[in-house]
């Protein structure tokens, strides 16, 4: 992987990332990571043998149907099978399908995990519904914290697709009351950048942290999370540990609008208000929100 290095004198650190460009919009998911650690009211979650056979069969069939539509780029078919509220605002899902169908087409899923979530014990939308699956203190436990969830019964399916560019497709399905499961959420997330997976980025983050390179550690930690977590609203013992490390590694001098970082490049001076590491195809880039 080709790497460009930027020396930030104010931070006394060489930033090890492939490239940089100014951007008008950056989204960093740290707030969502921290939200997973707060206490909420738990609903019921079922997984594995806890799911009755008819439900497991229908959910698995629906997940496979929607995966096949994704491989074909059948946006219209997915939209027709979505909840009305989702179908009315389908642009994000359409973009995810079009951007990732080449990865879905590499091969059939090597593994599909299913969770059934019961959030029926309320008459109003849950501000945040928490679900704990499995034995709480076990290494295999899984948690979900889903904001603004209407009452109902849901399923989460996670299909892992191997190949040169592995990807995970996570779907939220909603039971329409007849054990017919409609599309209620769609999340495609790549599991590697180039030849490097999430574990590689996590190891590099820890190396940078040990060397006192806080900026490098920060960006590699966040990238490791993105590659290892199928969705941001999921927690596992491994992901909880990474979240703890991310919190402890946040640099105190990250640039912001009120305290920008001065950067000179190409004969021009920029005021960097935000830094983020992002993946673009096989590349790992540095983007800045900045004013010239």
C-alpha positions as CSV (number, residue, x, y, z in Angstrom):
1,X,0.0,0.0,0.0
2,X,1.5,3.3,-1.0
3,X,1.5,5.8,1.8
4,X,1.9,9.6,1.9
5,X,3.2,11.2,5.1
6,X,2.2,14.5,6.5
7,X,4.1,16.2,9.2
8,X,1.9,18.2,11.5
9,X,4.2,20.4,13.5
10,X,1.6,21.6,16.0
11,X,0.8,17.9,16.8
12,X,4.4,16.7,16.6
13,X,3.4,13.7,14.5
14,X,3.8,12.3,11.1
15,X,0.4,11.2,9.8
16,X,0.6,7.9,8.0
17,X,-2.2,7.8,5.5
18,X,-2.3,7.4,1.7
19,X,-3.5,10.8,0.6
20,X,-5.5,13.8,1.4
21,X,-8.2,16.1,-0.1
22,X,-10.6,18.8,1.2
23,X,-14.2,17.8,1.7
24,X,-17.3,19.6,2.5
25,X,-18.8,16.8,4.6
26,X,-17.4,14.2,6.9
27,X,-19.3,11.7,9.1
28,X,-17.5,10.2,12.1
29,X,-19.4,7.5,14.0
30,X,-17.9,8.0,17.5
31,X,-21.2,9.3,18.9
32,X,-22.9,6.1,17.9
33,X,-20.1,4.0,19.4
34,X,-20.5,5.8,22.7
35,X,-24.3,5.5,22.6
36,X,-24.0,1.8,22.7
37,X,-22.5,1.9,26.1
38,X,-25.3,3.8,27.8
39,X,-28.1,2.1,29.6
40,X,-31.5,1.6,28.0
41,X,-34.6,-0.6,28.4
42,X,-33.9,-4.1,27.1
43,X,-36.4,-5.9,24.8
44,X,-36.3,-9.6,23.8
45,X,-33.8,-11.1,21.4
46,X,-33.7,-14.6,20.0
47,X,-31.0,-16.3,18.1
48,X,-29.9,-19.8,17.0
49,X,-32.1,-22.6,18.4
50,X,-34.2,-20.0,20.3
51,X,-35.9,-19.0,17.0
52,X,-38.8,-21.3,16.1
53,X,-38.2,-23.3,12.9
54,X,-41.0,-21.7,10.8
55,X,-39.8,-18.2,11.6
56,X,-36.2,-19.0,11.0
57,X,-37.1,-20.6,7.6
58,X,-39.1,-17.6,6.4
59,X,-36.6,-15.0,7.6
60,X,-33.7,-16.9,6.0
61,X,-35.7,-17.1,2.7
62,X,-36.5,-13.4,2.8
63,X,-32.9,-12.5,3.4
64,X,-31.8,-14.7,0.5
65,X,-34.4,-13.1,-1.8
66,X,-33.2,-9.6,-0.9
67,X,-29.5,-10.7,-1.3
68,X,-30.3,-12.0,-4.8
69,X,-32.0,-8.8,-5.7
70,X,-28.9,-6.9,-4.4
71,X,-26.6,-9.0,-6.6
72,X,-28.8,-8.2,-9.6
73,X,-29.0,-4.5,-8.7
74,X,-32.8,-4.9,-8.5
75,X,-33.5,-1.6,-6.7
76,X,-37.2,-1.6,-7.8
77,X,-37.7,-5.1,-6.4
78,X,-36.2,-4.2,-3.0
79,X,-38.2,-1.0,-2.9
80,X,-41.4,-2.9,-3.6
81,X,-40.7,-5.2,-0.7
82,X,-39.8,-2.5,1.8
83,X,-42.0,-0.9,4.5
84,X,-43.8,2.2,3.2
85,X,-41.7,4.6,5.3
86,X,-38.5,3.0,4.0
87,X,-39.7,3.0,0.4
88,X,-40.6,6.7,0.6
89,X,-37.0,7.5,1.3
90,X,-35.1,4.9,-0.6
91,X,-32.2,6.9,-2.0
92,X,-29.6,5.7,0.6
93,X,-30.5,2.1,0.0
94,X,-30.4,2.5,-3.8
95,X,-26.9,4.0,-3.5
96,X,-25.7,1.2,-1.3
97,X,-27.0,-1.4,-3.7
98,X,-25.5,0.2,-6.8
99,X,-22.1,0.7,-5.0
100,X,-21.8,-2.8,-3.7
101,X,-23.5,-5.1,-6.1
102,X,-20.1,-6.0,-7.6
103,X,-19.0,-7.3,-4.2
104,X,-22.3,-9.2,-3.6
105,X,-21.8,-11.0,-6.9
106,X,-18.4,-12.5,-5.9
107,X,-20.0,-15.5,-4.4
108,X,-23.0,-16.7,-2.3
109,X,-22.8,-15.8,1.5
110,X,-20.5,-18.1,3.4
111,X,-22.5,-17.4,6.6
112,X,-25.8,-15.8,7.5
113,X,-26.6,-15.0,11.1
114,X,-30.2,-14.4,12.2
115,X,-31.6,-12.6,15.2
116,X,-35.3,-12.1,15.9
117,X,-36.1,-9.0,18.0
118,X,-39.4,-8.5,19.9
119,X,-40.3,-4.9,20.5
120,X,-44.0,-5.4,20.7
121,X,-44.5,-4.4,24.4
122,X,-45.1,-0.7,23.7
123,X,-47.7,1.4,22.0
124,X,-45.3,4.2,21.0
125,X,-42.0,4.3,19.1
126,X,-39.0,3.4,21.2
127,X,-36.6,6.3,21.6
128,X,-34.0,3.6,21.8
129,X,-34.7,-0.1,21.9
130,X,-31.9,-2.3,23.4
131,X,-31.7,-6.0,22.7
132,X,-29.3,-8.5,24.4
133,X,-28.9,-11.8,22.6
134,X,-27.4,-14.8,24.3
135,X,-26.0,-15.1,27.8
136,X,-25.0,-11.6,28.8
137,X,-21.5,-12.4,30.2
138,X,-20.6,-15.0,27.6
139,X,-18.0,-14.2,24.9
140,X,-20.7,-14.9,22.2
141,X,-23.2,-12.4,23.4
142,X,-24.5,-9.8,20.9
143,X,-26.3,-6.5,21.6
144,X,-28.2,-4.1,19.5
145,X,-29.2,-0.5,20.3
146,X,-31.7,0.8,17.7
147,X,-33.0,4.3,17.9
148,X,-36.5,5.4,17.0
149,X,-37.9,1.9,16.6
150,X,-41.7,1.5,16.2
151,X,-43.3,-1.3,18.1
152,X,-43.2,-4.6,16.3
153,X,-41.3,-7.8,15.6
154,X,-38.1,-7.6,13.7
155,X,-35.3,-9.7,12.4
156,X,-31.7,-8.8,11.7
157,X,-29.8,-10.9,9.2
158,X,-26.0,-10.6,8.5
159,X,-24.7,-12.3,5.4
160,X,-20.9,-12.5,5.0
161,X,-19.7,-12.6,1.4
162,X,-16.1,-13.7,0.7
163,X,-14.0,-13.2,-2.3
164,X,-11.3,-10.7,-3.1
165,X,-13.3,-7.8,-1.5
166,X,-15.3,-9.4,1.3
167,X,-18.4,-7.6,2.4
168,X,-21.2,-8.0,4.9
169,X,-24.8,-7.2,4.1
170,X,-27.0,-6.6,7.2
171,X,-30.7,-6.3,6.7
172,X,-33.4,-5.3,9.2
173,X,-36.7,-7.1,8.4
174,X,-40.1,-6.2,9.9
175,X,-42.8,-8.8,10.4
176,X,-46.0,-7.4,8.7
177,X,-48.1,-9.6,11.0
178,X,-48.4,-12.6,8.7
179,X,-44.9,-13.9,9.1
180,X,-44.0,-12.0,5.9
181,X,-40.9,-10.0,6.4
182,X,-40.5,-6.6,4.8
183,X,-37.3,-4.7,4.3
184,X,-36.8,-2.1,7.1
185,X,-33.1,-1.4,7.0
186,X,-30.2,-2.1,4.7
187,X,-26.5,-1.8,5.5
188,X,-23.6,-2.9,3.3
189,X,-20.1,-2.8,4.8
190,X,-16.8,-3.9,3.3
191,X,-14.6,-6.0,5.5
192,X,-11.2,-5.0,4.1
193,X,-9.4,-2.1,2.4
194,X,-7.1,-3.4,-0.3
195,X,-5.2,-6.4,1.3
196,X,-5.8,-5.3,4.9
197,X,-8.7,-6.4,7.1
198,X,-10.0,-4.9,10.4
199,X,-7.6,-6.9,12.5
200,X,-4.7,-5.5,10.6
201,X,-5.9,-1.9,11.2
202,X,-6.5,-2.7,14.9
203,X,-3.0,-4.0,15.3
204,X,-1.6,-0.9,13.6
205,X,-3.7,1.3,15.8
206,X,-2.2,-0.3,18.9
207,X,1.3,0.0,17.5
208,X,0.8,3.7,16.9
209,X,-0.7,4.2,20.3
210,X,2.3,2.5,21.9
211,X,4.6,4.9,20.0
212,X,2.6,7.9,21.2
213,X,1.3,8.7,17.7
214,X,-2.2,9.6,18.8
215,X,-3.6,10.8,15.4
216,X,-2.5,7.7,13.6
217,X,-3.9,5.5,16.3
218,X,-7.2,7.4,16.3
219,X,-7.8,7.0,12.6
220,X,-6.7,3.4,12.5
221,X,-8.9,2.5,15.4
222,X,-12.0,4.1,13.7
223,X,-11.2,2.2,10.5
224,X,-10.8,-1.0,12.4
225,X,-14.2,-0.5,13.9
226,X,-15.8,0.1,10.5
227,X,-14.3,-3.1,9.0
228,X,-15.1,-5.3,12.0
229,X,-18.5,-4.1,13.0
230,X,-21.3,-5.1,10.6
231,X,-23.4,-2.1,11.8
232,X,-22.8,0.7,14.2
233,X,-25.6,-0.2,16.5
234,X,-24.2,-3.6,17.3
235,X,-22.1,-4.6,20.3
236,X,-20.0,-7.7,21.1
237,X,-17.3,-8.3,23.7
238,X,-14.7,-7.7,21.0
239,X,-16.4,-4.5,19.7
240,X,-16.9,-3.2,23.3
241,X,-13.1,-3.6,23.9
242,X,-12.4,-1.6,20.7
243,X,-14.9,1.0,21.8
244,X,-13.1,1.3,25.2
245,X,-9.7,1.7,23.3
246,X,-11.2,4.3,21.0
247,X,-12.5,6.4,23.9
248,X,-9.1,6.2,25.7
249,X,-7.2,7.1,22.5
250,X,-9.1,10.2,21.3
251,X,-6.5,12.9,20.7
252,X,-7.1,16.1,22.8
253,X,-6.0,18.3,19.9
254,X,-8.2,17.1,17.0
255,X,-8.9,20.2,14.8
256,X,-12.3,21.7,14.9
257,X,-14.0,24.9,13.6
258,X,-13.0,27.0,16.6
259,X,-9.5,25.6,16.7
260,X,-8.5,24.8,13.1
261,X,-5.1,23.3,12.1
262,X,-3.0,25.3,9.7
263,X,-1.8,23.2,6.8
264,X,0.3,24.3,3.8
265,X,0.2,22.3,0.6
266,X,0.8,23.1,-3.0
267,X,1.7,26.7,-2.2
268,X,-1.6,27.3,-0.5
269,X,-2.6,27.6,3.1
270,X,-5.6,25.7,4.5
271,X,-7.4,25.9,7.8
272,X,-8.3,22.3,8.6
273,X,-11.5,22.1,10.7
274,X,-11.9,18.3,10.7
275,X,-9.8,15.2,9.8
276,X,-11.1,11.7,8.9
277,X,-9.7,8.6,7.3
278,X,-12.0,7.1,4.6
279,X,-11.8,4.3,2.2
280,X,-12.2,4.9,-1.6
281,X,-12.2,1.6,-3.5
282,X,-8.9,-0.1,-2.5
283,X,-7.4,3.1,-1.1
284,X,-7.2,4.4,2.4
285,X,-7.3,8.2,2.3
286,X,-7.2,11.2,4.6
287,X,-10.0,13.8,4.1
288,X,-10.2,17.2,5.6
289,X,-13.0,19.7,6.1
290,X,-11.1,22.9,5.5
291,X,-11.3,26.5,4.4
292,X,-8.6,28.0,2.2
